C-alpha cells in the first residue's frame, strides 16, 4: 500500500452507513435490535433481552439464550447469528498474564491480553487515565485486571519496533470482533479477579477505522451491557489527528487517550513511526491541546526507548520542551525484542538518565514494567507472524 493510500485510509476510516439488519448481531445496539425484531414480528422488549444476554452475560450463541423462545432462537441461527470468535490457544506467563489467541472469520487470528495489575502497573498504565494525584480508590477485595484488545488483523502503521506493524495489515476488525474479545476474555478471569480497565493497544491502530472502534466503545459502555465507564477505557494511537479530534468530540474527552510518540522531533520520529510524515508533530500536539480533557485527567505519552535511536539526554530535553504546557504523563517502555527488527532496548543506565531528565523538567514519568514477555505478550510483541504472512500472501494472490 502506498503512503498516499495509507494516509487516506487513516484520515477517514468511514464506511457507508449500514442498516440494522446489515450490522452483525453482536454489534447491534438495543434500538437496532428493535428494528430487526420488528421485521420478524417480535415484540420490542425482546431487543433488551437479546442485548443483555450478549453484552451483560456474554452469551454469543443464540441457542444458549434460554430466556428466549425456541422459535426465535432458531430464527436467529438461520439468519446467521453464530459466534464471531473462538479461542484457538491460551498462553500463560509466569507473572499471571494471559494471552488469548482468537480465531475470527476468514481464518483471521488476533491476540488479546489479560494483565493482572500491581501498584506499579497502575501508576504507569495508560488506562489509569485519572490523575494519580488527588484521587484514592476504595479498597477492592478483588485483583484488578487490564485487558488489552486488538482492532486489526495486522497493522498498517509500519512502526519499526512493533511486530504487527512490520508484518503489515490484512484487515480491520468489525465492532463485533472487538467486543467479542472482551466478552470471551472475561471467561478467563480468575475467581479473585475483575476486569477494571480496557486498553485498545493490541494489534492494529484503533483510529485507522474509527467507526468500528467508536461503535465498540458505545457497546462496551452501554448501561444494559458491560456498563464499563468510559474513564476506564483508553484508546492508543500513533497520532492520527482526525481520529483524535473525533474521539474527543464523540465521547466528550471521557475516553482516555494514549499517544505512541516515541520521538521528540519530526526527523527522528519519521524514521521509526512512518505515519509522522502524514501527521507531523506540530499537528499532533495541536490535536492534543484541543482534546477536551475533563478535570484531573491526563493524556498518556508512550515512549519506547530504542538503543542509540531516541534515548539520549538531548532527546529527553527536547521531549520535555515539546510537552511543556500539555496535561500528560509519560510512560517509558524499553523496547521489547521482536524477530522482525535488529533494534533493541536502551541500557538500564540510559533509561534512568532519560527518566531523570524528564523528572527534572517536572513531568510525571513512569517506567513500564515488562509483563508477559515470556509468552510474547508484551508491548510491541503481538504479531501472529506466520498467520499474518500467510493471509497477506493469500490476499495478494
ZIHUCOR-V133581 format. One record per residue. N is the residue number from 1. RES is the residue in one letter. SS is DSSP state (alpha for helix, beta for strand, coil for the rest). OMEGA is omega as a letter, one per 20 degrees, with the letter a starting at -180 (999 if undefined). D_LAST is the distance of its C-alpha to the last C-alpha in whole Angstrom. Layout:
n:N res:RES ss:SS omega:OMEGA d_last:D_LAST
n:N res:RES ss:SS omega:OMEGA d_last:D_LAST
//
This chain:
n:1 res:X ss:coil omega:a d_last:15
n:2 res:X ss:coil omega:r d_last:18
n:3 res:X ss:alpha omega:r d_last:21
n:4 res:X ss:alpha omega:r d_last:22
n:5 res:X ss:alpha omega:a d_last:20
n:6 res:X ss:alpha omega:r d_last:20
n:7 res:X ss:alpha omega:r d_last:24
n:8 res:X ss:alpha omega:r d_last:24
n:9 res:X ss:alpha omega:a d_last:22
n:10 res:X ss:alpha omega:a d_last:24
n:11 res:X ss:alpha omega:a d_last:27
n:12 res:X ss:coil omega:a d_last:27
n:13 res:X ss:coil omega:a d_last:25
n:14 res:X ss:coil omega:r d_last:26
n:15 res:X ss:coil omega:r d_last:25
n:16 res:X ss:coil omega:a d_last:27
n:17 res:X ss:coil omega:r d_last:30
n:18 res:X ss:coil omega:r d_last:29
n:19 res:X ss:coil omega:r d_last:32
n:20 res:X ss:alpha omega:a d_last:33
n:21 res:X ss:alpha omega:a d_last:32
n:22 res:X ss:alpha omega:r d_last:28
n:23 res:X ss:coil omega:r d_last:29
n:24 res:X ss:coil omega:a d_last:28
n:25 res:X ss:alpha omega:a d_last:31
n:26 res:X ss:alpha omega:a d_last:31
n:27 res:X ss:alpha omega:a d_last:31
n:28 res:X ss:coil omega:r d_last:34
n:29 res:X ss:coil omega:a d_last:37
n:30 res:X ss:alpha omega:r d_last:40
n:31 res:X ss:alpha omega:r d_last:41
n:32 res:X ss:alpha omega:r d_last:37
n:33 res:X ss:alpha omega:r d_last:38
n:34 res:X ss:alpha omega:a d_last:41
n:35 res:X ss:alpha omega:r d_last:40
n:36 res:X ss:alpha omega:a d_last:37
n:37 res:X ss:alpha omega:r d_last:40
n:38 res:X ss:alpha omega:r d_last:43
n:39 res:X ss:alpha omega:r d_last:40
n:40 res:X ss:coil omega:r d_last:41
n:41 res:X ss:coil omega:a d_last:45
n:42 res:X ss:coil omega:r d_last:45
n:43 res:X ss:coil omega:a d_last:47
n:44 res:X ss:coil omega:a d_last:46
n:45 res:X ss:alpha omega:r d_last:47
n:46 res:X ss:alpha omega:r d_last:45
n:47 res:X ss:alpha omega:r d_last:42
n:48 res:X ss:alpha omega:r d_last:44
n:49 res:X ss:alpha omega:a d_last:44
n:50 res:X ss:alpha omega:a d_last:40
n:51 res:X ss:alpha omega:r d_last:39
n:52 res:X ss:alpha omega:r d_last:42
n:53 res:X ss:alpha omega:a d_last:41
n:54 res:X ss:alpha omega:a d_last:37
n:55 res:X ss:alpha omega:r d_last:38
n:56 res:X ss:coil omega:a d_last:41
n:57 res:X ss:coil omega:r d_last:41
n:58 res:X ss:coil omega:r d_last:37
n:59 res:X ss:coil omega:a d_last:37
n:60 res:X ss:coil omega:r d_last:33
n:61 res:X ss:coil omega:a d_last:34
n:62 res:X ss:alpha omega:r d_last:36
n:63 res:X ss:alpha omega:a d_last:38
n:64 res:X ss:alpha omega:r d_last:39
n:65 res:X ss:coil omega:a d_last:41
n:66 res:X ss:coil omega:r d_last:44
n:67 res:X ss:coil omega:r d_last:46
n:68 res:X ss:coil omega:r d_last:44
n:69 res:X ss:coil omega:a d_last:46
n:70 res:X ss:alpha omega:r d_last:44
n:71 res:X ss:alpha omega:r d_last:43
n:72 res:X ss:alpha omega:r d_last:41
n:73 res:X ss:alpha omega:r d_last:39
n:74 res:X ss:alpha omega:a d_last:38
n:75 res:X ss:alpha omega:r d_last:37
n:76 res:X ss:alpha omega:r d_last:35
n:77 res:X ss:alpha omega:r d_last:33
n:78 res:X ss:alpha omega:a d_last:33
n:79 res:X ss:coil omega:r d_last:31
n:80 res:X ss:coil omega:r d_last:28
n:81 res:X ss:coil omega:r d_last:30
n:82 res:X ss:coil omega:r d_last:29
n:83 res:X ss:coil omega:a d_last:29
n:84 res:X ss:coil omega:r d_last:26
n:85 res:X ss:coil omega:r d_last:26
n:86 res:X ss:beta omega:a d_last:27
n:87 res:X ss:beta omega:r d_last:28
n:88 res:X ss:beta omega:a d_last:26
n:89 res:X ss:beta omega:r d_last:28
n:90 res:X ss:beta omega:r d_last:31
n:91 res:X ss:beta omega:a d_last:32
n:92 res:X ss:beta omega:r d_last:36
n:93 res:X ss:coil omega:a d_last:37
n:94 res:X ss:coil omega:a d_last:41
n:95 res:X ss:coil omega:r d_last:41
n:96 res:X ss:coil omega:r d_last:41
n:97 res:X ss:coil omega:r d_last:37
n:98 res:X ss:beta omega:r d_last:35
n:99 res:X ss:beta omega:r d_last:31
n:100 res:X ss:beta omega:r d_last:29
n:101 res:X ss:beta omega:a d_last:26
n:102 res:X ss:beta omega:r d_last:25
n:103 res:X ss:beta omega:a d_last:22
n:104 res:X ss:coil omega:r d_last:21
n:105 res:X ss:alpha omega:r d_last:19
n:106 res:X ss:alpha omega:r d_last:15
n:107 res:X ss:alpha omega:r d_last:16
n:108 res:X ss:coil omega:r d_last:17
n:109 res:X ss:beta omega:r d_last:19
n:110 res:X ss:beta omega:a d_last:22
n:111 res:X ss:beta omega:r d_last:25
n:112 res:X ss:beta omega:a d_last:29
n:113 res:X ss:beta omega:r d_last:32
n:114 res:X ss:beta omega:a d_last:35
n:115 res:X ss:beta omega:r d_last:38
n:116 res:X ss:beta omega:a d_last:42
n:117 res:X ss:coil omega:r d_last:44
n:118 res:X ss:coil omega:r d_last:46
n:119 res:X ss:alpha omega:r d_last:49
n:120 res:X ss:alpha omega:r d_last:47
n:121 res:X ss:alpha omega:a d_last:44
n:122 res:X ss:alpha omega:r d_last:45
n:123 res:X ss:alpha omega:a d_last:47
n:124 res:X ss:alpha omega:a d_last:43
n:125 res:X ss:coil omega:a d_last:41
n:126 res:X ss:coil omega:a d_last:39
n:127 res:X ss:coil omega:r d_last:40
n:128 res:X ss:coil omega:a d_last:44
n:129 res:X ss:coil omega:r d_last:44
n:130 res:X ss:beta omega:r d_last:47
n:131 res:X ss:coil omega:a d_last:50
n:132 res:X ss:coil omega:a d_last:51
n:133 res:X ss:coil omega:r d_last:54
n:134 res:X ss:coil omega:r d_last:56
n:135 res:X ss:coil omega:r d_last:55
n:136 res:X ss:coil omega:a d_last:55
n:137 res:X ss:coil omega:r d_last:54
n:138 res:X ss:coil omega:r d_last:56
n:139 res:X ss:coil omega:a d_last:56
n:140 res:X ss:coil omega:a d_last:53
n:141 res:X ss:coil omega:a d_last:54
n:142 res:X ss:coil omega:r d_last:50
n:143 res:X ss:beta omega:r d_last:47
n:144 res:X ss:beta omega:a d_last:45
n:145 res:X ss:beta omega:r d_last:41
n:146 res:X ss:beta omega:r d_last:39
n:147 res:X ss:beta omega:r d_last:35
n:148 res:X ss:beta omega:a d_last:32
n:149 res:X ss:beta omega:r d_last:29
n:150 res:X ss:coil omega:r d_last:26
n:151 res:X ss:coil omega:r d_last:24
n:152 res:X ss:beta omega:r d_last:21
n:153 res:X ss:beta omega:a d_last:18
n:154 res:X ss:beta omega:r d_last:18
n:155 res:X ss:coil omega:a d_last:19
n:156 res:X ss:coil omega:a d_last:19
n:157 res:X ss:coil omega:r d_last:22
n:158 res:X ss:coil omega:r d_last:22
n:159 res:X ss:coil omega:a d_last:25
n:160 res:X ss:coil omega:a d_last:26
n:161 res:X ss:coil omega:a d_last:28
n:162 res:X ss:coil omega:a d_last:26
n:163 res:X ss:alpha omega:a d_last:23
n:164 res:X ss:alpha omega:a d_last:21
n:165 res:X ss:alpha omega:r d_last:21
n:166 res:X ss:alpha omega:a d_last:20
n:167 res:X ss:alpha omega:r d_last:17
n:168 res:X ss:coil omega:a d_last:16
n:169 res:X ss:beta omega:r d_last:15
n:170 res:X ss:beta omega:r d_last:13
n:171 res:X ss:beta omega:r d_last:15
n:172 res:X ss:beta omega:r d_last:19
n:173 res:X ss:coil omega:r d_last:21
n:174 res:X ss:coil omega:r d_last:24
n:175 res:X ss:alpha omega:a d_last:27
n:176 res:X ss:alpha omega:r d_last:28
n:177 res:X ss:alpha omega:r d_last:25
n:178 res:X ss:alpha omega:a d_last:27
n:179 res:X ss:alpha omega:r d_last:31
n:180 res:X ss:alpha omega:r d_last:30
n:181 res:X ss:alpha omega:a d_last:29
n:182 res:X ss:alpha omega:a d_last:33
n:183 res:X ss:alpha omega:a d_last:34
n:184 res:X ss:alpha omega:a d_last:33
n:185 res:X ss:alpha omega:r d_last:34
n:186 res:X ss:alpha omega:a d_last:37
n:187 res:X ss:alpha omega:a d_last:38
n:188 res:X ss:alpha omega:r d_last:37
n:189 res:X ss:coil omega:r d_last:40
n:190 res:X ss:coil omega:a d_last:43
n:191 res:X ss:coil omega:a d_last:47
n:192 res:X ss:coil omega:a d_last:48
n:193 res:X ss:beta omega:r d_last:45
n:194 res:X ss:beta omega:a d_last:44
n:195 res:X ss:beta omega:a d_last:41
n:196 res:X ss:beta omega:a d_last:43
n:197 res:X ss:beta omega:r d_last:40
n:198 res:X ss:beta omega:r d_last:36
n:199 res:X ss:beta omega:r d_last:34
n:200 res:X ss:beta omega:a d_last:31
n:201 res:X ss:coil omega:a d_last:30
n:202 res:X ss:coil omega:r d_last:27
n:203 res:X ss:coil omega:r d_last:24
n:204 res:X ss:coil omega:r d_last:23
n:205 res:X ss:coil omega:a d_last:25
n:206 res:X ss:coil omega:a d_last:27
n:207 res:X ss:coil omega:r d_last:28
n:208 res:X ss:coil omega:r d_last:24
n:209 res:X ss:coil omega:a d_last:24
n:210 res:X ss:alpha omega:a d_last:28
n:211 res:X ss:alpha omega:a d_last:29
n:212 res:X ss:alpha omega:r d_last:27
n:213 res:X ss:alpha omega:a d_last:29
n:214 res:X ss:alpha omega:r d_last:32
n:215 res:X ss:alpha omega:r d_last:32
n:216 res:X ss:alpha omega:r d_last:32
n:217 res:X ss:alpha omega:r d_last:35
n:218 res:X ss:alpha omega:r d_last:37
n:219 res:X ss:alpha omega:a d_last:36
n:220 res:X ss:alpha omega:a d_last:37
n:221 res:X ss:alpha omega:a d_last:40
n:222 res:X ss:coil omega:a d_last:41
n:223 res:X ss:coil omega:a d_last:45
n:224 res:X ss:coil omega:a d_last:44
n:225 res:X ss:coil omega:r d_last:41
n:226 res:X ss:coil omega:r d_last:41
n:227 res:X ss:coil omega:r d_last:43
n:228 res:X ss:coil omega:r d_last:42
n:229 res:X ss:coil omega:a d_last:44
n:230 res:X ss:alpha omega:r d_last:41
n:231 res:X ss:alpha omega:r d_last:43
n:232 res:X ss:alpha omega:a d_last:42
n:233 res:X ss:beta omega:r d_last:38
n:234 res:X ss:beta omega:r d_last:37
n:235 res:X ss:beta omega:a d_last:34
n:236 res:X ss:beta omega:a d_last:32
n:237 res:X ss:beta omega:r d_last:31
n:238 res:X ss:coil omega:r d_last:30
n:239 res:X ss:coil omega:r d_last:32
n:240 res:X ss:coil omega:a d_last:30
n:241 res:X ss:alpha omega:r d_last:33
n:242 res:X ss:alpha omega:r d_last:33
n:243 res:X ss:alpha omega:r d_last:32
n:244 res:X ss:alpha omega:r d_last:35
n:245 res:X ss:alpha omega:a d_last:37
n:246 res:X ss:alpha omega:r d_last:36
n:247 res:X ss:alpha omega:r d_last:36
n:248 res:X ss:alpha omega:a d_last:40
n:249 res:X ss:alpha omega:a d_last:40
n:250 res:X ss:alpha omega:a d_last:39
n:251 res:X ss:alpha omega:r d_last:40
n:252 res:X ss:coil omega:r d_last:44
n:253 res:X ss:coil omega:a d_last:43
n:254 res:X ss:coil omega:r d_last:43
n:255 res:X ss:coil omega:a d_last:40
n:256 res:X ss:beta omega:a d_last:40
n:257 res:X ss:beta omega:r d_last:38
n:258 res:X ss:beta omega:a d_last:36
n:259 res:X ss:beta omega:r d_last:35
n:260 res:X ss:beta omega:a d_last:33
n:261 res:X ss:coil omega:r d_last:35
n:262 res:X ss:coil omega:r d_last:35
n:263 res:X ss:coil omega:a d_last:37
n:264 res:X ss:coil omega:a d_last:40
n:265 res:X ss:coil omega:a d_last:39
n:266 res:X ss:alpha omega:a d_last:36
n:267 res:X ss:alpha omega:r d_last:36
n:268 res:X ss:alpha omega:a d_last:35
n:269 res:X ss:alpha omega:a d_last:33
n:270 res:X ss:alpha omega:r d_last:31
n:271 res:X ss:alpha omega:a d_last:30
n:272 res:X ss:alpha omega:r d_last:29
n:273 res:X ss:coil omega:a d_last:28
n:274 res:X ss:alpha omega:a d_last:26
n:275 res:X ss:alpha omega:r d_last:27
n:276 res:X ss:alpha omega:r d_last:30
n:277 res:X ss:alpha omega:r d_last:30
n:278 res:X ss:coil omega:a d_last:29
n:279 res:X ss:coil omega:a d_last:32
n:280 res:X ss:coil omega:a d_last:34
n:281 res:X ss:alpha omega:r d_last:37
n:282 res:X ss:alpha omega:r d_last:40
n:283 res:X ss:alpha omega:r d_last:38
n:284 res:X ss:alpha omega:a d_last:37
n:285 res:X ss:alpha omega:r d_last:40
n:286 res:X ss:alpha omega:r d_last:42
n:287 res:X ss:alpha omega:r d_last:39
n:288 res:X ss:alpha omega:r d_last:41
n:289 res:X ss:alpha omega:a d_last:44
n:290 res:X ss:alpha omega:a d_last:44
n:291 res:X ss:coil omega:a d_last:42
n:292 res:X ss:coil omega:a d_last:45
n:293 res:X ss:coil omega:r d_last:46
n:294 res:X ss:coil omega:r d_last:49
n:295 res:X ss:coil omega:r d_last:52
n:296 res:X ss:coil omega:r d_last:51
n:297 res:X ss:beta omega:r d_last:47
n:298 res:X ss:coil omega:r d_last:45
n:299 res:X ss:beta omega:r d_last:42
n:300 res:X ss:beta omega:r d_last:40
n:301 res:X ss:beta omega:r d_last:39
n:302 res:X ss:beta omega:a d_last:37
n:303 res:X ss:beta omega:r d_last:37
n:304 res:X ss:beta omega:a d_last:35
n:305 res:X ss:beta omega:a d_last:38
n:306 res:X ss:beta omega:a d_last:36
n:307 res:X ss:coil omega:r d_last:38
n:308 res:X ss:coil omega:a d_last:39
n:309 res:X ss:coil omega:a d_last:37
n:310 res:X ss:coil omega:a d_last:38
n:311 res:X ss:coil omega:a d_last:41
n:312 res:X ss:coil omega:r d_last:44
n:313 res:X ss:alpha omega:r d_last:47
n:314 res:X ss:alpha omega:r d_last:47
n:315 res:X ss:alpha omega:a d_last:44
n:316 res:X ss:alpha omega:a d_last:45
n:317 res:X ss:alpha omega:r d_last:48
n:318 res:X ss:alpha omega:r d_last:46
n:319 res:X ss:alpha omega:a d_last:44
n:320 res:X ss:alpha omega:r d_last:47
n:321 res:X ss:alpha omega:a d_last:48
n:322 res:X ss:alpha omega:a d_last:45
n:323 res:X ss:alpha omega:a d_last:45
n:324 res:X ss:coil omega:r d_last:49
n:325 res:X ss:coil omega:r d_last:50
n:326 res:X ss:coil omega:r d_last:47
n:327 res:X ss:coil omega:a d_last:47
n:328 res:X ss:beta omega:r d_last:45
n:329 res:X ss:beta omega:a d_last:45
n:330 res:X ss:beta omega:r d_last:43
n:331 res:X ss:beta omega:r d_last:41
n:332 res:X ss:beta omega:a d_last:41
n:333 res:X ss:beta omega:r d_last:38
n:334 res:X ss:beta omega:a d_last:38
n:335 res:X ss:coil omega:r d_last:34
n:336 res:X ss:coil omega:a d_last:33
n:337 res:X ss:coil omega:r d_last:31
n:338 res:X ss:coil omega:a d_last:27
n:339 res:X ss:coil omega:a d_last:25
n:340 res:X ss:coil omega:a d_last:23
n:341 res:X ss:coil omega:r d_last:26
n:342 res:X ss:coil omega:r d_last:30
n:343 res:X ss:coil omega:a d_last:31
n:344 res:X ss:coil omega:a d_last:34
n:345 res:X ss:beta omega:r d_last:37
n:346 res:X ss:coil omega:r d_last:40
n:347 res:X ss:coil omega:a d_last:43
n:348 res:X ss:alpha omega:a d_last:45
n:349 res:X ss:alpha omega:r d_last:48
n:350 res:X ss:alpha omega:r d_last:46
n:351 res:X ss:alpha omega:a d_last:45
n:352 res:X ss:alpha omega:r d_last:48
n:353 res:X ss:alpha omega:r d_last:49
n:354 res:X ss:alpha omega:r d_last:46
n:355 res:X ss:alpha omega:a d_last:47
n:356 res:X ss:alpha omega:r d_last:51
n:357 res:X ss:alpha omega:a d_last:50
n:358 res:X ss:alpha omega:r d_last:49
n:359 res:X ss:alpha omega:r d_last:52
n:360 res:X ss:alpha omega:r d_last:54
n:361 res:X ss:coil omega:r d_last:53
n:362 res:X ss:coil omega:r d_last:53
n:363 res:X ss:coil omega:r d_last:50
n:364 res:X ss:beta omega:a d_last:49
n:365 res:X ss:beta omega:a d_last:47
n:366 res:X ss:beta omega:r d_last:45
n:367 res:X ss:beta omega:a d_last:44
n:368 res:X ss:coil omega:r d_last:41
n:369 res:X ss:coil omega:r d_last:41
n:370 res:X ss:coil omega:r d_last:38
n:371 res:X ss:coil omega:r d_last:38
n:372 res:X ss:coil omega:a d_last:35
n:373 res:X ss:alpha omega:r d_last:34
n:374 res:X ss:alpha omega:r d_last:35
n:375 res:X ss:alpha omega:r d_last:32
n:376 res:X ss:coil omega:r d_last:30
n:377 res:X ss:coil omega:a d_last:31
n:378 res:X ss:coil omega:a d_last:32
n:379 res:X ss:coil omega:r d_last:31
n:380 res:X ss:coil omega:a d_last:28
n:381 res:X ss:coil omega:a d_last:27
n:382 res:X ss:coil omega:a d_last:25
n:383 res:X ss:coil omega:a d_last:21
n:384 res:X ss:coil omega:a d_last:20
n:385 res:X ss:alpha omega:a d_last:18
n:386 res:X ss:alpha omega:r d_last:17
n:387 res:X ss:alpha omega:r d_last:15
n:388 res:X ss:alpha omega:r d_last:14
n:389 res:X ss:alpha omega:r d_last:12
n:390 res:X ss:alpha omega:a d_last:11
n:391 res:X ss:alpha omega:a d_last:10
n:392 res:X ss:alpha omega:r d_last:9
n:393 res:X ss:alpha omega:r d_last:6
n:394 res:X ss:alpha omega:a d_last:5
n:395 res:X ss:alpha omega:a d_last:5
n:396 res:X ss:coil omega:r d_last:4
n:397 res:X ss:coil omega:999 d_last:0
//
